Every structure is written in C-alpha cells, then in structure tokens.
Amino acid sequence: MKFLKWVLTIFAVLVSLALLLMGDLISCLIALLAALLVAPPLKARINKRLPWLRFKFLKLLLMVILLVTALLLSGGNIVRFTDAAVCSKPSDGRCEQHEIAFMEKTQDIAVSASLREVNAAKKINVALEYWPEPKQETEVLNQTFDFPKGKKEVLLPLTNLDLKPGNYRITLTPEEIGRKEPLPAEQKFSVWTDLKDVKQRNDSDIENAGFNNSVTKVKICEGSSDATKPCAEDFQELSPQIKILSFTAEIPSLRVKRVALRGDSEITFILRYLGKTKDAKEKPIQLFRETSELDRKVGTYTLGFPAPVKGLPSGEFELITFLETRSSQPIRKQFTIK
C-alpha cells in the first residue's frame, strides 16, 4: 500500500506541474492538494489533524475526486480566462502585472486576459462593481467586447470611469462559446485619495498583518469627553453645533487555537469636506489624516475629532478608514452636517 501511495503521489505531482506549465494555477493547486493528501511522509500529520481521513480508502477516494476536479477544470467543456490583470499603463498589448491600487478620479484603466485556446470565445463581457462599504455593491460598468479572432490574448480599454475611493471588482466572462460552459475570472483593486497609499500597495512597500487586513464597519456619531467611548449608533446626519466627531471602526481580531489571524498594524482615518451639496464639483478639502497604532487584540478603535472653534461647515463630508496593510480595503462613508 505504501508503494501505491508513492506512485499516486508522484503521479499527482506530475499532473500538478503539467497544469502549472499550462498556466492553470487553480487546477495546479487542486492537484497538488491531492498529492499532499496521500504523501506517505505527511500521513501522521494528516491523521492527527483530520482523524476522519484515517480510513485509507476514504483518503484515496478523496484524492481521486480532487484529481478529476483539477482535470475537469483545466479544460474539456470549460472556457475561462487566465492571467487576468488590471493596470493603468499596459505594455506590449498586455498588463505586465495586476495593480491592486489606483488614484481617485482615474478615468482610464486597461484589463488584459488570455484564453487557453484560440477562438474559444467570440466575445468577452466585462462587469465592474464598486462598493464603498461591505455589502453595498453597485455595478458601474457592464460592457461586451469582441474577442480578437485568431488570438489568445486581449487588451481592453475601460474609459470615462471617474473612480471613487473604495473597492472594485472586475469580472471577465467568455461569451459565444458554443455548448461549452463559461468560468468567469475576477480581479479586485482599491482606490485611494493619496498617491503615497497607491504606490505603497502597488510596490509592496508595506506588508500584510495576518489574514484579517481590513476594517469591517465604521460608525459616525457625536462624541463625548471620553474620546475612547465607541459610537453606539451610526448617524448619516449631524448638527453644525457638534463639538466632537467620533469615529468607531470595527476590526477583525479572530483567533484560532491561540493563533491571531490579524497581526499588529496601524489604522488611518481621513476626513474630507466635499462641499455644500452632494453634487458639488469643487476639489475635496482634507481636514485631517490621523494614523494610530493597533495591536492584534483590538476589536474596535474609536477616534475623537474636536470641531474647530468656529464649528464645522454645513455640507457633505467623507470619512475614509483603513488599516495600514497592503491588502487593506478602505471603507468610504459619507455624512451630512446641517
């Protein structure tokens, strides 16, 4: 049985390498997982962590299922894009790398992708979704392009976007593919108000801190003399007579078996005045940018902002909150003072 497991392990590894050379990363990882599942050196660890896999035939069955899944995903009846990337300045007809951050008010971006087979799809649908806060997705673009005949790669210009601070997801779906099944490809990116934040993330100048790298919710309210007191409710409208603005951010601090899933990091708040009305065209005025240290035990963080002596102007305001980590997704909240 041990000899058979070694044969299956080597076979699964070879399949994984073949899929990697084909540029099919997802199928490659599935096949690699199948190899690890039956690898004799890992038997004791797997049995300890997953006791239900101690049954040899169950483990072999799962390994076969994973391999079949990997092979089905890699071709056959499925048409999908690989190497999907979004960028600001493509080179030689493609995006050299996927950019995860862009500046606000960016008008034009490009998206590139590849098909595994020539003429596998005649068209490509591009959908762009935006969300300033979690679970507030809205579709801002949905356009179908002709796929260049006789080519595997495509570069599509997306124009007149006027990107806002927050988070975006772009989805590429092959169309007019006959009887085959489409498998959409996705990429995400975020939009920032400061060029420094864009460069840090695209150039990997800052690291991630564990797995939970984003603020999950922000509340805005009238603060008290206790600057650390969290907001009990979230207000979209406040009085001009307010003395202290308070912002409470909820931050993941989940732990599994004493292992923190979010490391030490910093949190940043940016408050901007947008103008008298929501349709104001003037350039936003930044009132402050505050960065504070966090530790992995923190579940919430509250910042108090004292209003100027003359009070805050009536109109529309914008609060942008994020963790100082590479993959952090900024939360954008708008509120009114009147």
C-alpha positions, 0 to 999 in steps of 0.5 A: 500500500505504501508503494501505491501511495508513492506512485499516486503521489508522484503521479499527482505531482506530475499532473500538478506541474503539467497544469502549472506549465499550462498556466492553470494555477487553480487546477495546479493547486487542486492537484497538488492538494491531492498529492499532499493528501496521500504523501506517505511522509505527511500521513501522521500529520494528516491523521492527527489533524483530520482523524476522519481521513484515517480510513485509507480508502476514504483518503484515496477516494478523496484524492481521486475526486480532487484529481478529476476536479483539477482535470475537469477544470483545466479544460474539456467543456470549460472556457475561462480566462487566465492571467487576468490583470488590471493596470493603468499603463499596459505594455506590449498589448498586455498588463505586465502585472495586476495593480491592486491600487489606483488614484481617485478620479482615474478615468482610464484603466486597461484589463488584459486576459488570455484564453487557453485556446484560440477562438474559444470565445467570440466575445468577452463581457466585462462587469465592474462593481464598486462598493464603498462599504461591505455589502453595498455593491453597485455595478458601474460598468457592464460592457461586451467586447469582441474577442480578437479572432485568431488570438489568445490574448486581449487588451481592453480599454475601460474609459470615462470611469471617474473612480471613487475611493473604495473597492472594485471588482472586475469580472471577465466572462467568455461569451459565444462559446458554443455548448461549452460552459463559461468560468468567469475570472475576477480581479479586485483593486482599491482606490485611494485619495493619496498617491503615497497609499497607491504606490505603497500597495502597488510596490509592496512597500508595506506588508500584510498583518495576518489574514484579517487586513481590513476594517469591517464597519465604521460608525459616525456619531457625536462624541463625548469627553471620553474620546475612547467611548465607541459610537453606539449608533451610526448617524448619516446626519449631524448638527453644525453645533457638534463639538466632537466627531467620533469615529468607531471602526470595527476590526477583525481580531479572530483567533484560532487555537491561540493563533491571531489571524490579524497581526499588529498594524496601524489604522488611518482615518481621513476626513474630507469636506466635499462641499455644500451639496452632494453634487458639488464639483469643487476639489475635496478639502482634507481636514485631517489624516490621523494614523494610530497604532493597533495591536492584534487584540483590538476589536474596535478603535474609536477616534475623537475629532474636536470641531474647530472653534468656529464649528464645522461647515454645513455640507457633505463630508467623507470619512475614509478608514483603513488599516495600514496593510497592503491588502487593506480595503478602505471603507468610504462613508459619507455624512451630512452636517446641517 
